Amino acid sequence: MPQVTITINGRSYPVACDEGEEERIRDLARGIDAKVGAFARQVGQAGEARLLVLVALVLADELSEANAALRDMGNQAPPRDDTVLAAGVDRLAQRIEAVAARLETSHI
């Protein structure tokens, strides 16, 4: 089983993953590291555990919003053409961006 080393908030962590998933794990870790960095700039170095908990909550909220949007889309009649499908994807992207903006501007 392959292993990659990721860095979050300046600390390295070895992580085992499936064959071929190494780059995806690195990409995910970069996203988490960016969110941790953003929180660290907002609230200062408030402790690594707290920063990671805040990031976990933000990611859980984003996932919850995205899942709700997908459920809402699933309750609608199937799109009749690509234009309708594109409009649905645009609405979903706008909701995700709104959640991200709300979370970025909130004070923790």
C-alpha positions as CSV (number, residue, x, y, z in Angstrom):
1,M,0.0,0.0,0.0
2,P,1.5,3.3,-1.0
3,Q,2.2,6.0,1.5
4,V,2.4,9.8,1.0
5,T,3.6,12.5,3.3
6,I,1.3,15.5,3.6
7,T,2.0,18.8,5.3
8,I,-0.7,20.7,7.2
9,N,0.1,23.8,9.2
10,G,3.8,23.1,8.9
11,R,3.6,19.6,10.3
12,S,4.2,16.5,8.2
13,Y,1.9,13.4,8.4
14,P,2.5,10.1,6.7
15,V,-0.8,8.8,5.2
16,A,-1.4,5.4,3.6
17,C,-3.6,5.3,0.5
18,D,-4.7,3.1,-2.3
19,E,-2.5,2.7,-5.4
20,G,-3.0,5.6,-7.7
21,E,-4.6,7.8,-5.1
22,E,-1.4,9.6,-4.0
23,E,-1.9,12.8,-6.0
24,R,-5.6,13.0,-4.9
25,I,-4.5,12.7,-1.2
26,R,-1.9,15.5,-1.8
27,D,-4.5,17.7,-3.4
28,L,-6.9,17.2,-0.6
29,A,-4.2,17.9,2.0
30,R,-3.3,21.2,0.2
31,G,-7.0,22.2,0.4
32,I,-7.1,21.4,4.1
33,D,-3.7,23.2,4.7
34,A,-5.1,26.3,2.9
35,K,-8.2,26.3,5.2
36,V,-6.1,25.8,8.3
37,G,-3.8,28.7,7.2
38,A,-6.8,31.0,6.6
39,F,-8.1,30.2,10.1
40,A,-4.7,30.7,11.6
41,R,-4.5,34.1,10.0
42,Q,-8.0,35.0,11.4
43,V,-7.7,33.7,14.9
44,G,-4.0,33.3,15.3
45,Q,-2.2,30.1,16.2
46,A,-5.0,29.0,18.5
47,G,-3.6,25.5,18.8
48,E,-3.5,22.9,16.0
49,A,-6.3,20.8,17.4
50,R,-8.7,23.8,17.4
51,L,-7.7,24.8,13.9
52,L,-8.3,21.3,12.6
53,V,-11.7,21.1,14.4
54,L,-12.7,24.4,12.8
55,V,-11.6,23.1,9.3
56,A,-13.5,19.9,9.9
57,L,-16.7,21.8,10.8
58,V,-16.3,24.0,7.7
59,L,-15.8,21.0,5.4
60,A,-18.8,19.2,7.1
61,D,-21.0,22.3,6.5
62,E,-19.9,22.5,2.8
63,L,-20.6,18.8,2.3
64,S,-24.0,19.1,4.0
65,E,-25.0,22.0,1.8
66,A,-23.8,20.3,-1.3
67,N,-25.7,17.1,-0.4
68,A,-28.8,19.1,0.3
69,A,-28.5,20.8,-3.1
70,L,-28.0,17.4,-4.8
71,R,-31.1,16.1,-3.0
72,D,-33.1,19.1,-4.1
73,M,-31.9,18.6,-7.7
74,G,-32.8,14.9,-7.4
75,N,-36.4,15.8,-6.4
76,Q,-36.9,17.8,-9.6
77,A,-37.9,16.4,-13.0
78,P,-35.0,15.3,-15.1
79,P,-33.6,18.0,-17.3
80,R,-34.8,18.0,-20.9
81,D,-31.6,19.3,-22.4
82,D,-28.1,20.5,-21.7
83,T,-29.2,24.1,-21.1
84,V,-31.4,23.0,-18.2
85,L,-28.7,20.8,-16.8
86,A,-26.1,23.6,-17.1
87,A,-28.5,26.0,-15.2
88,G,-28.8,23.4,-12.4
89,V,-25.0,23.1,-12.1
90,D,-24.7,26.9,-12.1
91,R,-27.3,27.1,-9.2
92,L,-25.4,24.5,-7.3
93,A,-22.1,26.3,-7.8
94,Q,-23.6,29.5,-6.6
95,R,-24.9,27.8,-3.4
96,I,-21.5,26.3,-2.8
97,E,-19.8,29.7,-3.4
98,A,-22.3,31.4,-1.0
99,V,-21.5,28.9,1.7
100,A,-17.8,29.3,1.3
101,A,-18.1,33.1,1.3
102,R,-20.3,33.0,4.4
103,L,-17.8,30.8,6.2
104,E,-14.8,32.9,5.1
105,T,-16.4,36.1,6.5
106,S,-17.7,34.6,9.7
107,H,-15.6,35.3,12.8
108,I,-14.7,32.2,14.8
